[in-house]
Amino acid sequence: GKAVCLDHLGNVYSKMGRAAKAVQYYQQSLKVKQTIEDVTGEARCRVRIGIEHLSLHEVPKAHEEFSEALKLFERLEDDNGMAICYENLGDMYMKLGDISDAIRCYELCLPIKVDAWDRVGQAQCLDNLALAHFSASDLRTAAACYEQ
């Protein structure tokens, strides 16, 4: 329906590098999803909005969207959605140079990926963890992450 079309428009503008325009379409989609009480759709849409805000260097807005999405995914008991939020929050903290919070988020993401047998997701999370530990000059832990 309408929300799907709005999401697709947001995706197109995102791929074009027009994050502000993408946010406009995602926000319209979000309103539709809230109206029809599509909680999963709302959470996913908030993640997309957060990613676009992050690309626009609007960190407080990105943080708000990721946090709201995380609450919704927790309420739904959607582990994969929670992992996506933790990973995006970790990326946000890395951009801020807040390595300890980034590590905390990546460490929350990793066991979810392991439990889901998501090997690609595990590798991506371990790579993020290694980079964070490397940035913190914790080379042993970075190496251990890369070795996994």
DRENGUMAR-496025 format. One line per field, with one value per atom (N, C-alpha, C): residue number from 1; residue in three letters; x, y, z; atom name. Coordinates in pm, whole numbers, plus 50000, padded with zeros to 5 digits. Example, Ala and Ser with C-alpha at 12.3 -4.5 7.8 and 13.67 -1.06 7.14 Angstrom:
BEGIN
num	1|1|1|2|2|2
residuo	ALA|ALA|ALA|SER|SER|SER
px	51319|51230|51320|51285|51367|51290
py	49431|49550|49670|49775|49894|50003
pz	50780|50780|50780|50708|50714|50787
atomo	N|CA|C|N|CA|C
***
This chain:
BEGIN
num	1|1|1|2|2|2|3|3|3|4|4|4|5|5|5|6|6|6|7|7|7|8|8|8|9|9|9|10|10|10|11|11|11|12|12|12|13|13|13|14|14|14|15|15|15|16|16|16|17|17|17|18|18|18|19|19|19|20|20|20|21|21|21|22|22|22|23|23|23|24|24|24|25|25|25|26|26|26|27|27|27|28|28|28|29|29|29|30|30|30|31|31|31|32|32|32|33|33|33|34|34|34|35|35|35|36|36|36|37|37|37|38|38|38|39|39|39|40|40|40|41|41|41|42|42|42|43|43|43|44|44|44|45|45|45|46|46|46|47|47|47|48|48|48|49|49|49|50|50|50|51|51|51|52|52|52|53|53|53|54|54|54|55|55|55|56|56|56|57|57|57|58|58|58|59|59|59|60|60|60|61|61|61|62|62|62|63|63|63|64|64|64|65|65|65|66|66|66|67|67|67|68|68|68|69|69|69|70|70|70|71|71|71|72|72|72|73|73|73|74|74|74|75|75|75|76|76|76|77|77|77|78|78|78|79|79|79|80|80|80|81|81|81|82|82|82|83|83|83|84|84|84|85|85|85|86|86|86|87|87|87|88|88|88|89|89|89|90|90|90|91|91|91|92|92|92|93|93|93|94|94|94|95|95|95|96|96|96|97|97|97|98|98|98|99|99|99|100|100|100|101|101|101|102|102|102|103|103|103|104|104|104|105|105|105|106|106|106|107|107|107|108|108|108|109|109|109|110|110|110|111|111|111|112|112|112|113|113|113|114|114|114|115|115|115|116|116|116|117|117|117|118|118|118|119|119|119|120|120|120|121|121|121|122|122|122|123|123|123|124|124|124|125|125|125|126|126|126|127|127|127|128|128|128|129|129|129|130|130|130|131|131|131|132|132|132|133|133|133|134|134|134|135|135|135|136|136|136|137|137|137|138|138|138|139|139|139|140|140|140|141|141|141|142|142|142|143|143|143|144|144|144|145|145|145|146|146|146|147|147|147|148|148|148
residuo	GLY|GLY|GLY|LYS|LYS|LYS|ALA|ALA|ALA|VAL|VAL|VAL|CYS|CYS|CYS|LEU|LEU|LEU|ASP|ASP|ASP|HIS|HIS|HIS|LEU|LEU|LEU|GLY|GLY|GLY|ASN|ASN|ASN|VAL|VAL|VAL|TYR|TYR|TYR|SER|SER|SER|LYS|LYS|LYS|MET|MET|MET|GLY|GLY|GLY|ARG|ARG|ARG|ALA|ALA|ALA|ALA|ALA|ALA|LYS|LYS|LYS|ALA|ALA|ALA|VAL|VAL|VAL|GLN|GLN|GLN|TYR|TYR|TYR|TYR|TYR|TYR|GLN|GLN|GLN|GLN|GLN|GLN|SER|SER|SER|LEU|LEU|LEU|LYS|LYS|LYS|VAL|VAL|VAL|LYS|LYS|LYS|GLN|GLN|GLN|THR|THR|THR|ILE|ILE|ILE|GLU|GLU|GLU|ASP|ASP|ASP|VAL|VAL|VAL|THR|THR|THR|GLY|GLY|GLY|GLU|GLU|GLU|ALA|ALA|ALA|ARG|ARG|ARG|CYS|CYS|CYS|ARG|ARG|ARG|VAL|VAL|VAL|ARG|ARG|ARG|ILE|ILE|ILE|GLY|GLY|GLY|ILE|ILE|ILE|GLU|GLU|GLU|HIS|HIS|HIS|LEU|LEU|LEU|SER|SER|SER|LEU|LEU|LEU|HIS|HIS|HIS|GLU|GLU|GLU|VAL|VAL|VAL|PRO|PRO|PRO|LYS|LYS|LYS|ALA|ALA|ALA|HIS|HIS|HIS|GLU|GLU|GLU|GLU|GLU|GLU|PHE|PHE|PHE|SER|SER|SER|GLU|GLU|GLU|ALA|ALA|ALA|LEU|LEU|LEU|LYS|LYS|LYS|LEU|LEU|LEU|PHE|PHE|PHE|GLU|GLU|GLU|ARG|ARG|ARG|LEU|LEU|LEU|GLU|GLU|GLU|ASP|ASP|ASP|ASP|ASP|ASP|ASN|ASN|ASN|GLY|GLY|GLY|MET|MET|MET|ALA|ALA|ALA|ILE|ILE|ILE|CYS|CYS|CYS|TYR|TYR|TYR|GLU|GLU|GLU|ASN|ASN|ASN|LEU|LEU|LEU|GLY|GLY|GLY|ASP|ASP|ASP|MET|MET|MET|TYR|TYR|TYR|MET|MET|MET|LYS|LYS|LYS|LEU|LEU|LEU|GLY|GLY|GLY|ASP|ASP|ASP|ILE|ILE|ILE|SER|SER|SER|ASP|ASP|ASP|ALA|ALA|ALA|ILE|ILE|ILE|ARG|ARG|ARG|CYS|CYS|CYS|TYR|TYR|TYR|GLU|GLU|GLU|LEU|LEU|LEU|CYS|CYS|CYS|LEU|LEU|LEU|PRO|PRO|PRO|ILE|ILE|ILE|LYS|LYS|LYS|VAL|VAL|VAL|ASP|ASP|ASP|ALA|ALA|ALA|TRP|TRP|TRP|ASP|ASP|ASP|ARG|ARG|ARG|VAL|VAL|VAL|GLY|GLY|GLY|GLN|GLN|GLN|ALA|ALA|ALA|GLN|GLN|GLN|CYS|CYS|CYS|LEU|LEU|LEU|ASP|ASP|ASP|ASN|ASN|ASN|LEU|LEU|LEU|ALA|ALA|ALA|LEU|LEU|LEU|ALA|ALA|ALA|HIS|HIS|HIS|PHE|PHE|PHE|SER|SER|SER|ALA|ALA|ALA|SER|SER|SER|ASP|ASP|ASP|LEU|LEU|LEU|ARG|ARG|ARG|THR|THR|THR|ALA|ALA|ALA|ALA|ALA|ALA|ALA|ALA|ALA|CYS|CYS|CYS|TYR|TYR|TYR|GLU|GLU|GLU|GLN|GLN|GLN
px	50080|50000|50085|50027|50086|50220|50226|50350|50465|50435|50538|50592|50502|50546|50633|50591|50669|50807|50810|50940|51029|50970|51049|51103|51022|51070|51185|51169|51277|51404|51389|51505|51574|51496|51553|51633|51572|51643|51766|51758|51873|51988|51957|52059|52117|52036|52082|52168|52178|52255|52179|52047|51963|51890|51970|51920|51803|51807|51700|51567|51572|51451|51405|51500|51467|51394|51444|51382|51237|51211|51075|50980|51023|50938|50925|51034|51026|50935|50939|50852|50704|50676|50538|50495|50585|50557|50535|50617|50605|50466|50415|50281|50174|50186|50090|50098|50221|50239|50187|50204|50150|49997|49940|49795|49734|49799|49745|49799|49876|49932|50020|50104|50204|50332|50343|50454|50588|50589|50713|50755|50661|50690|50739|50678|50721|50865|50898|51035|51136|51105|51196|51212|51101|51105|51191|51179|51261|51410|51444|51585|51631|51549|51586|51603|51511|51519|51647|51678|51800|51925|51929|52046|52062|51952|51960|52004|51950|51993|52143|52190|52333|52415|52368|52442|52439|52339|52330|52401|52468|52539|52444|52320|52220|52212|52317|52334|52222|52180|52072|51944|51912|51793|51813|51932|51962|51949|52006|52000|51856|51775|51634|51561|51585|51517|51563|51694|51745|51692|51689|51641|51492|51412|51269|51247|51324|51312|51348|51454|51497|51386|51320|51209|51098|51068|50961|51002|51125|51171|51176|51213|51213|51071|50976|50836|50785|50832|50793|50872|50976|51069|51133|51168|51230|51382|51448|51592|51671|51633|51704|51692|51573|51553|51636|51642|51725|51871|51918|52057|52087|51994|52011|52025|51943|51951|52083|52125|52253|52368|52365|52472|52474|52356|52349|52388|52346|52389|52541|52597|52742|52812|52760|52818|52810|52696|52678|52781|52798|52896|53038|53069|53202|53224|53123|53135|53156|53100|53117|53250|53320|53445|53422|53300|53264|53283|53408|53445|53383|53380|53328|53180|53100|52959|52942|53029|53024|53051|53153|53185|53069|53010|52895|52782|52754|52646|52681|52805|52846|52844|52880|52878|52735|52639|52498|52446|52499|52459|52510|52636|52702|52629|52589|52522|52390|52324|52199|52231|52338|52379|52425|52494|52539|52419|52324|52205|52122|52124|52046|52122|52241|52327|52352|52358|52381|52531|52595|52742|52790|52719|52757|52742|52631|52609|52713|52752|52856|52987|53023|53148|53148|53036|53026|53038|52973|52977|53118|53182|53320|53415|53392|53473|53455|53330|53303|53369|53358|53421|53572|53631|53776|53818|53745|53777|53766|53663|53645|53759|53795|53907|54039|54057|54176|54181|54066|54058|54089|54061|54089|54230|54309|54446|54451|54343|54338|54364|54491|54528|54507|54528|54506|54361|54270|54129|54089|54144|54114|54159|54278|54329|54241|54199|54113|53980|53926|53802|53822|53931|53959|53984|54049|54078|53952|53850|53723|53657
py	49882|50000|50126|50226|50359|50362|50297|50297|50232|50124|50055|50147|50217|50311|50422|50473|50578|50527|50402|50342|50330|50286|50270|50404|50508|50642|50684|50657|50687|50611|50483|50403|50460|50503|50560|50686|50775|50899|50871|50770|50732|50687|50602|50552|50665|50769|50884|50979|50950|51036|51159|51154|51266|51229|51226|51176|51258|51389|51473|51440|51417|51381|51241|51151|51016|51022|51104|51119|51165|51258|51308|51193|51109|50996|50893|50863|50767|50818|50949|51004|50995|51014|50997|50850|50760|50618|50584|50642|50618|50656|50770|50814|50713|50662|50562|50437|50392|50270|50287|50406|50432|50432|50488|50494|50354|50265|50129|50033|50089|50012|49897|49924|49828|49853|49789|49815|49771|49656|49609|49706|49748|49845|49977|50019|50144|50132|50021|50003|50004|49931|49927|50064|50136|50270|50364|50351|50434|50405|50279|50246|50319|50313|50380|50531|50591|50734|50764|50680|50699|50693|50599|50585|50712|50764|50886|51007|51017|51126|51115|50993|50974|51021|50991|51035|51186|51250|51397|51459|51376|51419|51478|51433|51474|51365|51359|51248|51240|51350|51336|51277|51318|51263|51115|51079|50939|50856|50905|50834|50813|50916|50907|50800|50797|50700|50557|50537|50403|50356|50447|50411|50376|50453|50423|50290|50267|50140|50024|50041|49936|49903|50004|49980|49899|49934|49863|49718|49697|49560|49479|49543|49473|49431|49522|49492|49376|49371|49264|49135|49143|49031|48988|49087|49067|49082|48968|48971|49029|48993|49044|49197|49248|49393|49460|49397|49453|49455|49349|49342|49454|49478|49587|49721|49741|49867|49879|49771|49775|49805|49744|49767|49912|49966|50106|50202|50172|50255|50248|50129|50114|50197|50194|50275|50423|50464|50604|50645|50560|50592|50596|50508|50511|50645|50694|50823|50936|50920|51022|51007|50896|50869|50815|50771|50714|50562|50520|50382|50284|50323|50230|50200|50300|50274|50196|50222|50145|49997|49970|49832|49766|49840|49787|49746|49831|49801|49681|49677|49564|49434|49442|49323|49276|49367|49328|49265|49309|49258|49116|49091|48966|48839|48826|48701|48676|48783|48766|48704|48753|48699|48553|48524|48387|48295|48336|48254|48230|48326|48314|48239|48193|48126|48215|48345|48442|48463|48380|48384|48516|48567|48695|48807|48806|48905|48897|48773|48754|48814|48786|48836|48988|49045|49191|49252|49190|49239|49225|49112|49094|49193|49223|49324|49461|49495|49622|49626|49515|49507|49521|49454|49462|49605|49670|49809|49900|49878|49958|49935|49810|49780|49834|49826|49882|50033|50099|50244|50281|50188|50210|50164|50127|50077|49946|49871|49740|49638|49625|49547|49397|49346|49204|49165|49244|49214|49232|49333|49354|49230|49183|49064|48942|48926|48812|48818|48937|48952|48916|48965|48933|48785|48720|48578|48492|48540|48465|48466
pz	50000|50000|50000|50055|50056|50130|50246|50325|50248|50176|50097|49989|49919|49816|49875|49990|50055|50097|50147|50183|50059|49949|49826|49778|49787|49751|49843|49971|50065|50030|49994|49956|49832|49734|49611|49644|49721|49756|49842|49927|50007|49916|49819|49725|49641|49617|49539|49623|49754|49842|49887|49876|49917|50046|50153|50281|50335|50322|50375|50307|50177|50102|50143|50163|50209|50343|50434|50566|50551|50460|50441|50404|50312|50271|50381|50450|50561|50672|50698|50803|50763|50635|50588|50605|50570|50586|50733|50820|50964|51014|50968|51011|50969|50847|50800|50887|50914|50994|51136|51192|51325|51323|51216|51204|51196|51123|51108|51214|51308|51420|51375|51274|51225|51304|51418|51510|51449|51385|51321|51211|51129|51024|51080|51190|51255|51301|51365|51415|51301|51193|51078|51014|51007|50949|51035|51165|51255|51236|51211|51184|51058|50952|50827|50848|50923|50951|51029|51127|51206|51120|51028|50939|50855|50805|50724|50809|50930|51019|51048|51065|51091|50971|50851|50732|50717|50777|50776|50896|50976|51098|51202|51200|51298|51404|51485|51580|51683|51744|51843|51783|51660|51594|51562|51517|51488|51614|51723|51851|51895|51881|51920|51839|51708|51623|51653|51668|51699|51835|51931|52066|52064|51991|51981|51909|51803|51731|51823|51902|51994|52094|52148|52243|52176|52051|51981|51954|51909|51883|52012|52124|52252|52289|52269|52299|52214|52089|51997|52018|52103|52124|51992|51912|51781|51797|51817|51841|51724|51602|51486|51478|51503|51504|51611|51729|51836|51795|51732|51688|51588|51497|51399|51471|51571|51648|51723|51789|51860|51764|51647|51550|51503|51474|51431|51542|51664|51778|51794|51777|51785|51679|51556|51449|51482|51538|51576|51682|51784|51889|51832|51738|51675|51605|51533|51465|51564|51684|51789|51862|51838|51909|52048|52077|52207|52197|52207|52180|52281|52407|52508|52486|52450|52422|52293|52195|52070|52100|52179|52215|52288|52381|52457|52361|52263|52167|52080|52030|51947|52027|52156|52241|52269|52266|52279|52150|52039|51908|51883|51919|51883|51928|52055|52094|52021|51981|51905|51769|51707|51576|51591|51701|51725|51744|51829|51856|51730|51637|51513|51404|51434|51336|51214|51238|51130|51118|51037|51024|50964|50865|50805|50908|50981|51086|51196|51233|51335|51287|51163|51108|51104|51064|51058|51197|51294|51431|51490|51464|51512|51447|51320|51251|51316|51347|51415|51553|51626|51758|51748|51650|51631|51603|51515|51481|51603|51683|51804|51902|51923|52015|51960|51829|51766|51789|51775|51797|51941|52033|52175|52212|52111|52130|52208|52207|52270|52158|52123|52006|52024|52146|52171|52146|52201|52183|52037|51973|51829|51750|51779|51709|51736|51862|51897|51823|51807|51731|51585|51528|51388|51369|51466|51454|51459|51528|51535|51400
atomo	N|CA|C|N|CA|C|N|CA|C|N|CA|C|N|CA|C|N|CA|C|N|CA|C|N|CA|C|N|CA|C|N|CA|C|N|CA|C|N|CA|C|N|CA|C|N|CA|C|N|CA|C|N|CA|C|N|CA|C|N|CA|C|N|CA|C|N|CA|C|N|CA|C|N|CA|C|N|CA|C|N|CA|C|N|CA|C|N|CA|C|N|CA|C|N|CA|C|N|CA|C|N|CA|C|N|CA|C|N|CA|C|N|CA|C|N|CA|C|N|CA|C|N|CA|C|N|CA|C|N|CA|C|N|CA|C|N|CA|C|N|CA|C|N|CA|C|N|CA|C|N|CA|C|N|CA|C|N|CA|C|N|CA|C|N|CA|C|N|CA|C|N|CA|C|N|CA|C|N|CA|C|N|CA|C|N|CA|C|N|CA|C|N|CA|C|N|CA|C|N|CA|C|N|CA|C|N|CA|C|N|CA|C|N|CA|C|N|CA|C|N|CA|C|N|CA|C|N|CA|C|N|CA|C|N|CA|C|N|CA|C|N|CA|C|N|CA|C|N|CA|C|N|CA|C|N|CA|C|N|CA|C|N|CA|C|N|CA|C|N|CA|C|N|CA|C|N|CA|C|N|CA|C|N|CA|C|N|CA|C|N|CA|C|N|CA|C|N|CA|C|N|CA|C|N|CA|C|N|CA|C|N|CA|C|N|CA|C|N|CA|C|N|CA|C|N|CA|C|N|CA|C|N|CA|C|N|CA|C|N|CA|C|N|CA|C|N|CA|C|N|CA|C|N|CA|C|N|CA|C|N|CA|C|N|CA|C|N|CA|C|N|CA|C|N|CA|C|N|CA|C|N|CA|C|N|CA|C|N|CA|C|N|CA|C|N|CA|C|N|CA|C|N|CA|C|N|CA|C|N|CA|C|N|CA|C|N|CA|C|N|CA|C|N|CA|C|N|CA|C|N|CA|C|N|CA|C|N|CA|C|N|CA|C|N|CA|C|N|CA|C|N|CA|C|N|CA|C|N|CA|C|N|CA|C|N|CA|C|N|CA|C|N|CA|C|N|CA|C|N|CA|C|N|CA|C|N|CA|C|N|CA|C|N|CA|C|N|CA|C|N|CA|C|N|CA|C|N|CA|C|N|CA|C|N|CA|C
***
